[in-house]
Amino acid sequence: MPRLFLYFYFMKTAQLHRIFLAFPEISTDTRKIKENSIFFALKGENFNGNKYASEALKNGANYAVVDEKEYKTSEKHILVDNALTALQQLATFHRNYSNAKVIGLTGSNGKTTTKELINAVLSKKYRTIATLGNLNNHIGVPLTLLSINEDTEIAIVEMGANHQKEIEFLCSLAQPDFGYITNYGKAHIEGFGSEEGVIKGKSELYEFLIENGKHIFMNADDPIQLEKLGGYIKKYGFSTNKTEFYKIDFLEANPFVKILVEDTTMESQLVGNYNFTNCAAAILMGKYFNVDLDDIKTAIEGYSPSNNRSQIIDHNGHRIILDAYNANPTSMTAALKNFSQMEGNHKIAFLGDMFELGSIAAKEHQNIANLASELNFDETILVGENFNGTHTLLSKYDSFDSLKKILHNNQLHSKSLILIKGSRGMALERILDLI
């Protein structure tokens, strides 16, 4: 029975893949239909893509993959058992059909920045594709794999997770040849259960690579990675002090990260010493894949952050470090310590709630409030229900709307150095409109 099932799965997926090669665009939203595309009728809590399959065809899709029989009304509708599963199976089939090497990437902090840096470096020599934005889940990973074309030599696939076995599943889809974990931090504790759970969940990438005899990139200065990979042969690491690994030195971050590699100095456009390892990982992979060091330098120095990630913005006389894409206790601590070391006449920190911390939320928000108090910035302003519940003398507001009323009536000190840091749901970039 299993062999028969696998046979039919393979045949069905192979047939779908032949259609995909003729129409190599995937659409999942009828409002964004692409020409020469296949529409997949995905489902969510509040929507059923099957209902829009015929509309997708009218809007320009060539085929629509549906999983409810009543919506198969023409030969342009392809009926499958489950549209999401079909999308995932097609992606894995296409990944194996292609000749591209796949680099899998995960971690608690810095995934997207590291992915962009790796892509910038490797694209100096190879034809690459990389995850768009942070489309790194059970839908985003398949879409990334399906963006591989016949010219692609290397695909950099970001994998996100907030619970156990998620990275394991994404690895089964992407089947990476190489992998790197940026770090292990206090992120998504609500789903992982504990810091140990985070380490276990993220390490599923390394477990997949080890089990399949694949290559691993590592930060050899991370004691957790060093312990987990100590006896594994196919590992390639960077280190600031261990001679058996590729040496990359951190020079400074004032405000931009400056690095020394083989007597070559590289000055990035990234703030914060926490971005050193993100740059170092990209440099290591560049060296492994024989990218010329001058080209690596050009890529590192040419990469400019965007989308609210460690951006430096000059705005209305203020210099602003905008890091409002995401936040957890690890990244918040790093951002505050880095901010404390930056030169500025008047320092203001806006800190927003950190999400998905579960039972440790109150404790971790109190820890951050305590740290911010110790660092003694000229002003520290806490925003959100969790921060509002902390015991502190710092200014605090239960919501952005509460903060908005205050900022409308008060002018900030001119020419301030400002840090804006919080989880995506807080959308603290809105502060820019108020100052």
JOCORMO-V864844 format. One record per residue. N is the residue number from 1. SS is DSSP state (H for helix, E for strand, C for the rest). PSI is psi in degrees with one decimal (NA if undefined). OMEGA is omega in whole degrees, -180 to 180 (999 if undefined). Layout:
((N:SS:PSI:OMEGA) (N:SS:PSI:OMEGA))
This chain:
((1:C:-48.6:179) (2:H:-40.6:-180) (3:H:-40.1:180) (4:H:-41.2:178) (5:H:-46.6:-180) (6:H:-36.0:180) (7:H:-49.1:-179) (8:H:-36.5:177) (9:H:-47.5:-177) (10:H:-45.0:-178) (11:H:-44.4:-179) (12:H:-43.8:-179) (13:H:-38.5:179) (14:H:-39.4:178) (15:H:-43.5:179) (16:H:-36.5:-180) (17:H:-36.1:177) (18:H:-39.2:176) (19:H:-41.6:-180) (20:H:-39.6:180) (21:H:-30.6:178) (22:H:-31.8:-179) (23:C:76.9:-167) (24:C:40.8:174) (25:E:140.6:180) (26:E:134.1:176) (27:E:140.6:176) (28:C:0.9:-177) (29:C:119.4:-177) (30:H:-16.5:178) (31:H:-11.7:-177) (32:H:43.0:-179) (33:C:134.7:178) (34:C:151.9:175) (35:C:151.2:-180) (36:C:44.3:-176) (37:E:163.2:171) (38:E:126.8:179) (39:E:129.3:175) (40:E:123.1:-176) (41:C:79.9:-180) (42:C:159.3:-179) (43:E:152.5:174) (44:E:-174.5:-179) (45:C:-32.5:-174) (46:C:14.6:179) (47:E:156.7:178) (48:E:105.7:-176) (49:H:-22.9:179) (50:H:-33.8:-177) (51:H:-17.8:-176) (52:H:6.6:-175) (53:H:-45.9:-180) (54:H:-35.8:177) (55:H:-38.3:179) (56:H:-41.4:178) (57:H:-40.8:179) (58:H:-32.1:-177) (59:C:0.4:175) (60:C:-8.3:177) (61:C:146.6:-180) (62:C:-33.0:178) (63:E:157.8:176) (64:E:124.9:179) (65:E:118.2:-178) (66:E:159.9:178) (67:C:17.5:172) (68:C:122.0:-169) (69:H:-35.2:-176) (70:H:-19.1:-179) (71:H:-1.0:174) (72:C:94.9:-173) (73:C:1.0:178) (74:C:172.5:179) (75:C:-11.7:176) (76:C:-8.5:175) (77:E:126.0:179) (78:E:116.7:-177) (79:E:126.7:177) (80:C:170.5:180) (81:C:-38.8:-179) (82:C:121.4:-174) (83:H:-39.8:179) (84:H:-45.5:179) (85:H:-40.0:179) (86:H:-40.5:178) (87:H:-44.4:-179) (88:H:-42.4:180) (89:H:-37.9:177) (90:H:-40.7:-179) (91:H:-44.7:179) (92:H:-40.3:178) (93:H:-44.4:-179) (94:H:-38.7:178) (95:H:-41.1:180) (96:H:-25.3:178) (97:H:-34.2:-177) (98:C:167.2:177) (99:C:6.5:-176) (100:C:144.7:169) (101:E:139.1:-176) (102:E:127.7:173) (103:E:118.2:177) (104:E:140.5:-175) (105:E:128.1:174) (106:E:-175.9:-179) (107:C:167.4:-177) (108:C:-36.8:-178) (109:C:149.3:170) (110:C:9.8:-177) (111:H:-52.2:-173) (112:H:-42.0:177) (113:H:-43.9:179) (114:H:-42.3:178) (115:H:-43.0:180) (116:H:-38.8:179) (117:H:-43.4:178) (118:H:-44.8:-180) (119:H:-40.7:179) (120:H:-41.2:-179) (121:H:-51.9:-174) (122:H:-27.2:-180) (123:C:-8.8:175) (124:C:-20.8:-178) (125:C:-26.3:-173) (126:C:161.4:172) (127:C:114.6:-173) (128:E:158.5:165) (129:E:155.9:-180) (130:E:156.4:177) (131:C:130.4:176) (132:C:128.5:179) (133:C:-127.0:177) (134:C:40.3:178) (135:C:74.2:-168) (136:C:20.5:-178) (137:C:-159.8:-175) (138:C:-14.1:174) (139:C:-42.8:-178) (140:H:-39.7:179) (141:H:-48.4:176) (142:H:-40.1:179) (143:H:-36.9:176) (144:H:-46.3:-179) (145:H:-36.0:-179) (146:C:-7.4:174) (147:C:-5.8:174) (148:C:130.0:177) (149:C:-178.1:-173) (150:C:-18.7:180) (151:C:-14.1:-174) (152:C:129.7:178) (153:C:-36.1:180) (154:E:133.1:176) (155:E:126.5:178) (156:E:114.1:-171) (157:E:112.4:178) (158:E:137.8:-179) (159:C:120.2:177) (160:C:156.9:-180) (161:C:147.8:172) (162:C:13.5:174) (163:C:166.5:-179) (164:C:151.6:175) (165:C:-3.1:-180) (166:H:-45.0:177) (167:H:-38.9:177) (168:H:-43.5:180) (169:H:-43.4:-180) (170:H:-33.6:175) (171:H:-36.8:179) (172:H:-27.5:177) (173:H:-50.3:-173) (174:H:-27.2:-180) (175:C:62.8:-175) (176:C:146.7:174) (177:C:-24.7:-179) (178:E:160.7:177) (179:E:156.6:178) (180:E:136.3:174) (181:E:121.9:-176) (182:C:-46.1:-178) (183:C:173.5:175) (184:C:117.6:-178) (185:C:-178.6:180) (186:C:74.7:-179) (187:C:142.1:178) (188:C:38.0:-180) (189:H:-32.1:-180) (190:H:-39.2:-180) (191:H:-38.9:-177) (192:H:-21.5:175) (193:C:-33.0:-178) (194:C:173.0:176) (195:H:-37.3:177) (196:H:-35.5:178) (197:H:-36.6:177) (198:H:-47.5:-180) (199:H:-44.6:180) (200:H:-44.9:-177) (201:H:-46.5:180) (202:H:-34.2:-178) (203:C:-6.5:176) (204:H:-27.0:176) (205:H:-49.8:180) (206:H:-36.5:179) (207:H:-41.4:178) (208:H:-45.5:-177) (209:H:-41.4:179) (210:H:-46.1:-179) (211:H:-32.4:-177) (212:C:10.3:176) (213:C:33.2:-177) (214:C:177.4:-175) (215:E:142.2:-178) (216:E:132.0:170) (217:E:144.6:-175) (218:E:156.6:169) (219:E:101.8:-175) (220:C:-6.9:175) (221:C:-2.3:176) (222:C:112.3:-176) (223:H:-30.2:180) (224:H:-46.1:179) (225:H:-40.2:-179) (226:H:-40.2:179) (227:H:-43.5:-177) (228:H:-29.5:-172) (229:H:7.0:-174) (230:C:-43.1:-176) (231:C:2.6:-177) (232:C:132.6:-173) (233:C:-44.1:-173) (234:C:57.5:179) (235:E:146.1:-179) (236:E:116.7:-174) (237:E:163.0:171) (238:E:153.6:-180) (239:E:152.7:175) (240:C:-14.5:-174) (241:C:-9.8:-178) (242:C:116.0:-171) (243:C:-21.0:-179) (244:C:-5.0:179) (245:C:166.8:-178) (246:E:124.4:-173) (247:E:123.3:175) (248:C:122.7:-175) (249:E:136.7:173) (250:E:122.9:-179) (251:E:-52.8:-179) (252:E:170.2:172) (253:E:80.6:-174) (254:C:75.7:-4) (255:C:-13.3:-173) (256:E:146.1:-180) (257:E:127.1:178) (258:E:135.5:-171) (259:E:147.4:174) (260:E:124.7:179) (261:E:118.6:177) (262:C:50.4:180) (263:C:11.0:177) (264:E:123.7:179) (265:E:134.1:178) (266:E:127.4:178) (267:E:112.5:-177) (268:E:177.6:173) (269:E:23.3:-179) (270:E:134.8:178) (271:E:155.5:174) (272:C:129.4:179) (273:H:-18.5:177) (274:H:-18.1:177) (275:H:-4.7:178) (276:H:-48.2:-178) (277:H:-29.7:177) (278:H:-44.1:177) (279:H:-42.7:-177) (280:H:-38.2:179) (281:H:-42.5:180) (282:H:-39.2:178) (283:H:-45.4:179) (284:H:-45.6:-179) (285:H:-35.3:176) (286:H:-44.1:179) (287:H:-41.9:-180) (288:H:-41.0:-178) (289:C:16.0:172) (290:C:36.1:172) (291:C:134.9:-179) (292:C:138.4:-176) (293:H:-35.5:177) (294:H:-36.1:178) (295:H:-36.6:176) (296:H:-45.5:179) (297:H:-45.8:179) (298:H:-41.0:-179) (299:H:-45.4:-179) (300:H:-43.8:-178) (301:H:-23.3:-178) (302:H:-13.5:-178) (303:C:126.2:179) (304:C:123.5:-178) (305:C:154.0:179) (306:C:-176.0:174) (307:C:43.1:174) (308:C:19.5:-180) (309:C:107.6:175) (310:C:39.2:179) (311:E:141.4:170) (312:E:122.9:-175) (313:E:131.3:171) (314:E:119.0:-170) (315:E:117.3:177) (316:C:41.7:178) (317:C:-7.9:179) (318:E:151.4:169) (319:E:124.0:-170) (320:E:131.1:170) (321:E:105.7:-177) (322:E:108.6:-179) (323:E:58.2:-171) (324:C:19.0:-180) (325:C:-38.5:-179) (326:C:164.1:179) (327:C:142.7:170) (328:C:172.1:-176) (329:H:-36.4:-179) (330:H:-50.4:-178) (331:H:-32.6:179) (332:H:-42.8:178) (333:H:-45.4:180) (334:H:-42.7:-179) (335:H:-41.7:-179) (336:H:-43.0:-180) (337:H:-39.2:177) (338:H:-41.9:-180) (339:H:-36.3:-179) (340:H:-24.8:-178) (341:H:-10.1:-179) (342:C:149.3:-179) (343:C:129.3:179) (344:C:142.5:-177) (345:C:-32.4:-179) (346:C:113.3:-174) (347:E:130.9:178) (348:E:130.1:178) (349:E:122.4:171) (350:E:118.1:-177) (351:E:125.4:-180) (352:E:159.9:-179) (353:C:149.2:175) (354:C:126.0:-173) (355:C:168.3:174) (356:C:39.3:179) (357:C:-6.4:175) (358:H:-132.1:-173) (359:H:-17.0:-178) (360:H:7.9:-175) (361:H:-48.9:-177) (362:H:-44.1:-179) (363:H:-45.6:-176) (364:H:-35.4:176) (365:H:-36.1:177) (366:H:-40.0:178) (367:H:-42.2:180) (368:H:-40.6:178) (369:H:-41.1:179) (370:H:-44.2:180) (371:H:-45.5:-180) (372:H:-37.5:178) (373:H:-43.2:-179) (374:H:-36.2:-178) (375:H:-19.5:168) (376:C:54.5:174) (377:C:165.3:180) (378:C:-38.2:174) (379:E:138.2:171) (380:E:127.1:-175) (381:E:118.7:-178) (382:E:137.4:-175) (383:E:129.4:176) (384:C:160.8:-176) (385:H:-40.5:-179) (386:H:-47.7:179) (387:H:-32.7:180) (388:H:-22.7:180) (389:C:0.0:-179) (390:C:156.5:176) (391:C:103.1:-174) (392:C:157.2:175) (393:C:-2.3:179) (394:C:154.5:176) (395:E:136.0:-179) (396:E:147.2:-177) (397:E:141.4:-174) (398:C:-12.2:-178) (399:C:166.0:176) (400:H:-36.6:180) (401:H:-38.2:178) (402:H:-42.3:177) (403:H:-40.4:-177) (404:H:-41.3:-180) (405:H:-39.5:-179) (406:H:-45.4:-178) (407:H:-29.1:178) (408:H:-31.5:-175) (409:H:-4.2:-178) (410:C:138.9:180) (411:C:133.0:177) (412:C:154.4:175) (413:C:132.5:-177) (414:C:151.0:178) (415:C:50.5:179) (416:C:155.8:168) (417:E:119.7:-169) (418:E:132.0:172) (419:E:130.1:174) (420:E:113.6:-174) (421:E:128.9:177) (422:C:169.8:178) (423:C:158.0:-175) (424:H:-39.1:-177) (425:H:-20.5:178) (426:H:-23.4:178) (427:C:51.3:-175) (428:H:-8.3:175) (429:H:-16.5:177) (430:H:-19.5:179) (431:H:-30.0:-180) (432:H:-32.4:-179) (433:H:-10.3:-174) (434:H:-8.7:-175) (435:C:NA:999))
